[in-house]
Amino acid sequence: MHEPGPPRATSVGRPVELAPRDPDPSERYEWTLLETPADSRASGDDRPDDDGDDPVLEPGETSRPDDPVVHLDPDAPGTYVLRLDAPDGSHRQRVRVFPDERRGTTIRVSADDLPIDDDAVDRVSLLWRYNDRLLARDRPTREGDEWVYRTRVPPGRHGVGFVANDDRATERHVVHEVEGPGRPRLSLDWRVEGGGGNADGDRDGVGDDIGNPRLVVTADVGVPPDSETDPGDVEVTFLVDDRDADPETVARIEGGSTERALTVPLADLDSTGATGGDLRVHAVPHAERHGTTATLRLGRDSEGRPTATDPHARPAWAESPTVYEAYVRSFAGDTLPTTFAEIERRVEYLESLGIDALWLTPVLASPTEHGYHVTDYFETAADLGSRAAFESLVDACHDAGIRVIFDLVINHTSRDHPAFQLHSAGVSEYADRYRRADAAADVTGIDWAALPAGDVPEYRFDWGRIPNLNYDDPAVRAWMLSVVDEWAAVVDGFRADVAWGVPHGFWKEVADRVPDGFLLLDETLPHDPFYGEGEFDLHYDTSLYGTLNAIGAGREPADALGDALERARWLGFDDPSAQLRYIENHDEDRYLASHGEAALRAAAAVTFTLPGAPMVYAGQERGNETTRGPFRWHDGDTALTAYHRRLSALRDAEPALRSRAVDFAAGRAAVEVVDGDPDRVTAYERTAASEAATGPAGRLLVVVNFGAAPATVAVPDRVDRELFAGEPADGEVVVEHVAVLA
């Protein structure tokens, strides 16, 4: 089936890429715009047009005469309806578009703040998410003593790099804030009404009335923290999946929606003709801005009873896993070369840390030590070992109860990959495999082979050795889907490198394609909730990462931790446990080297005691101070390792530490710093998900001290034990780095 996936939601000014799924590159595909909102300049029944006559629908950048991939850049709110003609027939695609969220703003930096002499600055380039981190595209202008850039972007805090002379060594990073509301959120529930409690009756077997059984999907909405929007002002748009029913049925079911509920008569559910008899329902919250889409799959179980499930539910094992990242080629230490066999010999160490998942940096063929320049997606790196040796390592991890996460690098390849070499050498079958850019934007100084003349490879930042793949080409999509299939059959999850560089539609297809129980973890910079919209299960928590570094450096008080979690909710994340909590990784400075051991211990404790998935970067627990240096086996800090083991063991033992509930206000109100620096101490409450949980498992008070010296805090009378130290607690507790109180 070449269907294009679920209905999509976006806003004016935020383009959507649309593509057939599981494409056959040898076949033809054509898109037609059938319906547009009344205020759109585009007209219905239009095809994409290379000459730009169509103001909203543009073909992908390929040399093909057909339109396998198109880009809808909506110019008015409303619903756009498209048809994809594919080898297996025609498919309907709808895009629900909400009003433009962007606001005019001016970004400034003082010329004196650039790290080179003003007289030496010839030009400045902007580097940020809104130009896909492509240098030499957006250029500020000089106005007096400042470099100034005027644009329109959504509300939020935007990290912006001003790069002098297109040399990243001169980058000056600023945070530019645009005032405005955050995003609303929603979660979906369901019930069955009517039917008198028979097989067509209620979820609990008790009918609300007799006859006309129906399944009711309800939306529970949330508003951003400190929002002026009343929850009652948040509207919900329900979209029935066009893959599961004909347009008339879709319109009839959607017409049965009310403000917060969609009613689906079971007769309609049974007559939709959907694959497997299921019907997928999507819901989008919107007020001043729109939030991410949630989905339920409606159907019947084996006994004919109505059911509703989340088709994008996180694997059960990944609800709150402890993740360990191993930088592969330094893991065996400073003498032995790392191989799969050497890592396998150290699985007992990983097991001793109590980890649930091992993330290995890239293991495929590559000319680089770090492995992120892939030259063969189907062969393991020769220096690491054979495919059989890799699978033996995976088996050994499984025997130890550890899942394996594979680093999936598909935004780009190495320029040494044969596909890029053939592309550069003019082999016609490879002409569309890589994205091209105007040679005027090239900052590498490389004399590139050009296809066509005047073009150069597109690359992010100044990464001239790793050109970007072109996902407008169905051959690239088919190639990368085969890579997904190849390794999803071997490992338990993917960490998606540069996930923000690959189209959302492709990730939605990957999520639907991988086996049940498979984990998808994104690298999205910065924090972006839309990668959780039927795509990824866990997200890099850049919000918390930045706050922990600011606290470690003394730029923020310890209480800013609560602000970091509120920030995620403001962005539109609903589930605090869907975050990868980390203090360092292979791309960042070591926390120990930057902020010292006391702050490191406190920050590590935060990652293990907040909702989410704590991640330890190999060497963090051994006192490594070099980001990618050899793992310190013989000279590591064993006391620090034992500290991490205790954090992991306590988290495993206490359900409250693995729940989604955290309350900073209650924690702050419960403790008083009687000796020490109050700005370096924070506290929060954790509560177990089960109401039946009692005692230490049910309600915990976590106190964290980032200070170099211990702090003494007064605690409530209900506290009688400090679980991390395994000691009684009465009235006052001395907190060296962390105390977990029950």
N, C-alpha and C positions, 0 to 999 in steps of 0.2 A: 504493500500500500504506500502510495506517495502522498498521502494526506499531509497538510501543512501544520498539523498540531492544533492546540487549543485556541479558542478566541483570545485575543490579546487586548490589553488595556494600556493606554499611554496618555500623554497630554500634548497639546499643541506645542510644537517646537522640539518634541522628543521623538525622533524617527524610530520606526520599527522595521526590522529586517524580516522578510517572509520568504520561506523556502520549502520545497517539497522534502518530505522525510524519506530516508533510505533511497537516495536518488541513484538512478542508473545514468552515468555520464554520457552514455551513447544515445540516450533517448531525448526527446524534445519536451519542453515545458513552456507553457505560456500563461501569463497572468493578465487578467482583465479587471478593471475597476468598474463594478456594476452600480453601486449606489454611494452617494456622498451626502453629507449634511447640506442643508439648503444654503448655508453661508459659505460653503467652500467654493473656491474658484475653479476646482476641478469639476468635470462633468462625468456622469456615469457612462458605462460602456466604452471606456477608454483603455487603451493598451499603454504600457510604459513607452516613453518616447525619448530616444537618444538626443534629439535636438532641443530638449528642454521645454517643449510646448506644454507638457503636462506638469502643472505646478506642484503636485503632491506625490506622484508615483514615478520613481526613477529605476531603470534597470540596473542590475549589478554590473560591476566593472569586469567584464569579460569580452572576449572577441566573438562570442557565440551570437548567432542571429536570433535565437530564441531568448526567453527571459526566465531561466530557472530560479533565480533569486532576484527579488525586487526590494526596494526600500521605500516605505510609505512615510512621507514627511507631512503629517496632517496640518492643515491651515485653519481648521475650524472645529469646535467641539461637536460631538455627535457620533454616529455610527457609520463606518465605512465598510462596504461589503465588496469582497473580491471573489473571483473565480480562478482556480488553478486548473488548467487543462493539462493532464498528465497521461502517461501511457495506459494507466488503469482506469481512466475516466476523469470526470470533473469533480472538483472538491470546492466546498464553500469555506471562506475565511472571513471572519468579522473582526474588526478592530474598533473597540469603544474608546473614544477620545474625549478627554476632559479638558477644561480650559487651561490656557497657558499659565504656568506657575512662575515663569521667569520674571525677574524684576531688574530694572535698570540699575547699574552700579558702576562705580569707578574704583579701580584698584591702583594703589600708588605705592611707590617705594622711593625713598630718598636716594639720590645719586651717591651720597656719602655712605649709604649702607651697603653698597656693592663692595665686594672684597678686593677690588682693584682700583687703581687711581682713575679718577674721572676722565682725565685726558686720554687714557688708554682705551676707553669704552667707545667702540665704533657702532655697535648695535646691541639690542637686547631682545631676547626671545622669552616668551612666556611658556612655562611647562607645567601643565596641570591636567586634571581629569577631563576637562571640557575640550581639549584638543588631543585626547588619547595619548598624552605624553609624547607628542611628536614635536621635536624641536624645529625652530625656524618657520613655524606656521603663523603664530600670533605675535605681533610685534608692538610693544608699547611705544609711545612717542615721548619725546623729551619736552617737558613743560616746566620752564624755570629750573629749579633744583631737584625736580622729581622726574621719574619715569612713570607714565600714566597709561592705563588701558581701560577703555570703556566698553562695557558688554552687558548682556542680560543673562542671568543665571538664577536658578531657584534659591529660595531661602536656605540658609545654613552657614556653617563654617567651612570655608574652602581653602585648602592648602594650595599655595601658588608659588612657583619658583620663577624668579627673575634671573635669567642666565645671560651674563655679559659675553658678548662676542661669540655666542653659541658654544661656549666652553663650560661644561658642567662643573668644572673646578671653581668657577666663579659664581655659582648659584647662590642666590640669597632667597631663603624661604620665608614667606610670610603667611599668616592666617588671616584671611579676609572674610568678614562676617556680613551676610546679607540678612536683614531683619525679615521676619515672617513666621508663619506657623509651621509646626511639624506635621507629620503625616498621621492620619487616623489609622486604626488597626481593627481587625475583626477576627473572630473565631466562629466556626460553624458547629451547630448541633442539629439534632433531628429527632422527630418523633412520628409515630403513625397515629392518625385519628380515624375514628369510624371503624366499621366492620364487626363490632360486637365481640372483639377479642378472639376471632378465629384466625386462620392462617394469614388473612389479610388485615389483621387488627393491629392493636397498639404494640409499640416496642415492649411494653411491660405486660401485654396480654389483656389489658382492660380497655374496652372501647369507650371513646368519648361520646359517640352516638351510634346509631344503627345505619348501616348502609353507606355507600359512597366512600369506601376507604381511600385514604390519601396519605401520602408521606409529606411531612412539613419540614422544610429546612429553615432553621432560624439563625440569625446573625447576632452575635453579641459584640458590640462595638466598643472601642476605647479611643480616647483622645490623647494627644501628646501631653506630656507633663507641662504644667503651668499654662495650659492652653486656655484662650478665651472662648474657644468653641465649646458649646454645650453638647454633651453626647447626643442629645435629642436632635441636634442639627446635622448630625452625620447621616447621610443617605447611603443606601446600599443598592447597587445595581447587580442583579442576578443575570447570568449568561448561561444558557444551556449549550453544551458543546455541540457544535454543528456536525461533528463526526458521528454523533449518536442518534440523530433524528433528522427528518426532513424539515425544510424551513417552516412549513405550516405548523407542524407539531411544536417546533421550537417556539414559534410566536405564540401559540396557544398556551404553552406551559409558562413562558415568561410573562404572559399577560395575567397569570394568576398570582403574581407577586404583590405583596403589600410592602409597607415601609421597611420591615425587617424580616420578612418571611416569604418563602416561595413554596407554594402548594403544588404537589405533583399527584394528580389522581393515579392510583395504581393501575387503572385501566390504560392510561397513557404510558406509564412506565413499561407495561407489558407489551404495548403495541408499537414501541418506537423502532424496533428492528435494530437496535444498537448491537454492536459486537458483544457477544456473551450476554446479551439481554440487559446490559448496564447502561446507565445514563449518568454522564458527568455534569455536575452543576458547579459553576464558578461564581464567586461573589467578590465585588470590589467596593470598599468603603470610600466615600468622598465627601469632602466639605470644601474648604478653601483649596485643599490639595487632595489628591487621591492616594490611597494606600495600596498595598500589595494584594494580589488576588489569592483567595483561599478556594479550595476545591473539595467536593465530596463526590464519591462514586456511589450512585444509588443502584440497587439491584435486589436480588433475592438469594437467600442461602440455599443449601442443599435440600432443606425441608420446605422451601417455598415461602419462608418468612421474609418480609422486607428488611433490607439491611442498608447501611450507609457507612462507608469507610473512607479514610483519607488516603488517596492513592500515592501521596508523597510523604507518608509518615516516615520518620526517622527509624532506622533499624533499632530493634529493642536493645541490642548490645551497645549501641552508640548513644543511648539516652544520656549517659553521663560518664563517658570513658576517660581514663587517664592515658594520654598520648605521649609517646616518646619519639622525638625526632633524632635520627642518627645521620650525621653528615658522613656519608659512606666511606670515603677514601681516607678519613683520618681516624676511623673508629677503632682500628686495631692498635693504635698507639704510634710511637715515634720510631719504631724499629721495623716491625713486620709490615709488609704491604697488606692492605685490607683486601680480602676476597670474601665471597659468599661463605666459604667454608670457615674462615676466621670469625665472621659475624656469628655463624651458627654455633661455634664453640663458646660463644659468650652469651647465648640465650639464657643460661642460668642466672647471669647477672641481671638481665632485663627482668626475668621472672622475680628476682629478689626485690626489685623496685616496686612490684605490684602494678605494673602497667597493663593496660588492656589492649593497646594498639601500638605497633611500631611503624612509624613513618620513615621510610628510607628515601633519601635524596636520590636523584635519577640513577638508574642502574643500566640504562641502555647504551649502545655504542655511541661514543662521543670522543672528540679530540681533546676535550678539556678535563681538568681534574674535578671540577664541580659537576659536570655531566649535563648541564642545561643547554648545551649545543648538540642536539641529537643528530646523528648521521645514519642511524638505522633503527626504525621503530619496532623491529621484529627480532632483533638479536641483542642479547645482553653484552655488556662491555667485556672485551676479551681479558682485560687485566683483573676483572672481578670474578670471572668464571663462566661456566656454561649455563645454558637454560636449565639443564638438569640440576646443577648446583644451586641455582636460585630457587627452584621448586623444592629442593631439599631443605633450604633455609626456611621457606614458607611452611613446610610440613613441621619442622622443628618448632617454629613459633606456635603453630596450631596445637601441637602436643603440649605446649606450656600454657595454653589458654590465651595466647596473644594473637590478635589479628594483625594483618600486614597491610599497610597503606602505601600504594605505589605513586610516585611523583609523575604525574601526567603532564608532559610539556608539549602542548599542541598549538600555542599561539604562533610559534615560529619554529624553524629548523636551523641547524647550522648552515652557514653558507657553503660548507664542505659536503652537505648532503648531495647525493647524485641528482636529486630532483631540482635543486637550485642550480647546480652546474649545467644541467640540460636546459633549464629555463634561460640561463645567461648565455648559453651557446646557440640559442635560436631554434631549438627543437620545438616544432609547432605544437605538439601534444602537451608541452609544458609551459606554453606562453602565458596561461592564466593562473598558474599554480601559486604565484606570489603577488602580493600587492606592490604596485608601483607608485612612485611619487615624482613630483616635479624636481628636476635636477637642481633647481634654484634653492630647494630646501635641504640639500645634502650638506652635512657638516663633517663628514668623515675624511674628506680629502682623497678618497679612493677613486681611481679611474675606472668606474663601473662600466661593464658591458651593458648597453642600453637596449631595451625592447619596449616600445619603439624609441627612436632617437629623442633625446631630451629627457627620458625617464631614468630614474634610479630605483633601487629597491626601497621599499618603505620599512622602517625599523623604529622602534620606540626608544626614547631617550637618545643616547649616542651608541646604541648597541649595533654597531655596523657589522658584527659577525653573525647576527641572527635575524635574517629578514623575516618579515611577517607573512604568514600564509594568507591566501585569499579565499575566504569562505563564501565569496560570491560564485566561486567555481564549484560545480557539483562534483568534480573529480576530487577536489580537496576534501569535501564533506564525506564522500564515500571512503576515501583513504583513511581519514581520521576515525570514522566509525569502525573501520576494520581494526584499527589500533585499539580502540575501546573494547571491542569484542575479544581481541587476542588476550589482553591482560586481565580483563574482568573475569575471565574463566580461571585465573590463577590466584589472584589476590582478593582482599576483602574490602578494598576501598581505593579511591583516587584522591590525592591532593592535587588540585588543578592549578598549575603554575600560570601566572598572569591570566587568571580566569577572566579578569575585566577586559581582556583584549579579544576574547572570542564571543561571537554573537549569542545573545540570550536564547534565541530559538534553537541553536545547536545544543546548548546545555540542557534545554528542556527535552530534546530528543535523547540525549545521553541518559538523563534521569529515568526516562521511560524504558530505556533499552537495557540497562544493567540488571543483573539478577536481583531477586528479592534479598533483602538483608545486606545490600551493598551500601557502603558509606561514600558520600561525595562531600569533600571539604574544599572550600574555595580560598584562593588568595585574591581577595578583592581589596584594593587600596584606592580610596578610603572605604570605610564601612558603608555597605549598600544593601538595603533590605530586599531589593528586587532580585538578587541572586538566590533568595530563598523562595521565590515564587515558582514552585514546581521544578526547582533546579538543584540547589545544594542543601545538605542537611546541617552542616556546621560551617561557620564563617569566621575568618580571621577577625578577632576583636581589636581592631586598631584603636578604638575609642579607649578601652581600658589600657592597652599597651602604652599609648601616649600619656595617659594620666599617671600610670605607675612610674614612668620615667620622670615626669614632672615632680612627683612626690619624692622620688629618690634623690633628685637634684636639689630639692628644697624650694622649687618654684611654686609648688602648690601644697596646701596642708593635706594631711592624711584623709580628712573628711571629704576631699574631692573624689574619693572612690565612688561615693553615692552619685555624684554628678555624672560620672562616666557611664554608670548603668542607666541613669535617666536619659543621658544623651542617646543611647541606643534605642530607647523607647520613643524619643522625639523623632529619630530618623525613621521609625516605622517598624522596628522589630518588636514582635509580640512575645516571643519566647526567650527568656533570659538564659535558658539552658542550651540554646542553639549556637553558642559562641565558643570558639577556641580561645582559652585564656592563656596568655603567654607573656613572658618578660623578655625573651630574646629568641632569636632563631638564626639560621645561617646567613641571613642578609643584614642582621643588626649587630650593633656592638654588644659585647658581654655586659650584663648588668653589674656584675661584680667589679669589672674594671672601671665602669663609669660611676658607680654609686657606693661601692663598698659592701662588705659582707653583711653588716647589720641590716641595711636596706634590702639586700638580696634575700635574706631569710624572711623578712617581712613580706616582700613582694611575692615570693614563692608561696608563702602561706595564704596570701590573698587568692591566688589562682586555684588553690586546693580547697578553699572554704567558701567560694562564691558559686552560684549556679553556673553550669557549663562544663566544658571539658578542659581540665588542666593539661598543659603541655610542658614537658621538660625537654629542653634542647640538650643533647648529649654533651656532657662536660659541665653543664650548669651545676650539677650535683657533685662534681669533682673539683670545683674551683678553677676551671679553665678561664683564662682571661683573654685568649686569642679567639676570634670568632670562628675560624675554620681550622685551628691548629690541632695537633695530635691530641687524642683523648689521653687524659692523665691517669693511666692505670697504676704505675708504680709510685708516683709521687703526688697523687691526688689527695684531696681533703676528705678523709674518711669520716670525720665528724659531720661535715656538710652532707655527705652521702647518707649517713644515718638519719640526719634531720629530714631529708626528702623521703626516706623510707617511712618515717613516722607519720609524715603528712599523708602519704598515700594510704598507709594502713588505717589511720583514723578516718579518712574519708570513706574507705571501704566499709568500716565498721558502723558508721553513723548515717542512717537514712536521711537525716535532716541536711547533711552536707551534700547530698546528691539530689535534693529536691529543687524545685524551681522557685521556691519562696524565699525572699530576702527582704528585710525591713531595716533600713539604715536609721530611720527616725527612732524606732524603738530601741535600737542598739545604743545610739547616742544618749538617749534619755536614761538608759539603764546604768551607765557607768560615769564615774567622775574621776578625773586624773588628780590624785592627791600628791604625787611626787613624779616629776618628769616634765617633758615638754608636751603640752596638750596638742600643739599643732602637728606632732608626729604620731599621735595616737588616734585611732578610729575604732568604731565598734558597729556590729550589725547582728541582727537576730536571724537565725535559720530555723525553719519549721518543717518537719517531715510532712510528706504529701498525705500520708494516711492519718485520718483523724483518730484511728485506733491506737496509733503509736503513743507511748507514754515514756516518762523518764528521760534519760539521756538521748534516746532516739527521736523524741518528739519535738523538743524545743531547745535550741542551743544559742548561747551568746558568744560571739567571736570577738575578741579584742586583739588588734594588731598594732604593734609599736615599730615605727620606722626609725626611731631614734637610736643613736649609738650606745646610749646607756639605758638600763632597764627602767621601766615606768611602773609605778604603783597605782592601782585603780581601786576605787570602792565599787563593790558590785551588790546587786540586790540580795535580800535575805534568802530568796528561793535558791540561790546558787550554793551548792555544797561540794562540788567536785570540779577540778580542772582536768579535763580528759586528755589534753595533749601531753601534759607532764605526768598524768596518772597520779595526781595528788589531791588531798582534800582542799577545799576552798572555803573560807569563812570570813565574810566582811570585806577584806582587802586581798588583792591578788597582785603579785609581782609579775609583770609581763616583760620578759626579755625580748621576744620577737612576736610570739603569738600565744594566746590562751584561748582554749575552747571550753566554755563553762556550761555546766548542766545543773 
